[in-house]
């Protein structure tokens, strides 16, 4: 299902410090392959398409590319990304669960329509 050849080949021809344009190219390759496999399997494969999906952070631009590059960095590839935090979502969750961190409380107001 997951074809690692195309994004890996593309990544080998890119600089060690990846720009937003580089990530966009990687994202495009991954999206194309994911789309074709989603059509073939008749279902959305987002989140379960490839090994890097488990560390996906959908709050960043180009989430598939960022997760893929982070996976390659963990495997030992010498890469860096401009303007992307180096920590993975799991690390964010671990640091959020520490007792020293106190989350500010938020008030939520709910408007209720009343009949006259």
Secondary structure, DSSP 8 states (H G I E B T S, - for coil): ---HHHHHHHHHTS-SEE-HHHHHHHHHHHHHHHHHHHHHHTS--TTTSSGGGGG--TTSTTHHHHHHHHHHHHTT---EETTS-SS-HHHHHHHHTSTT----------------
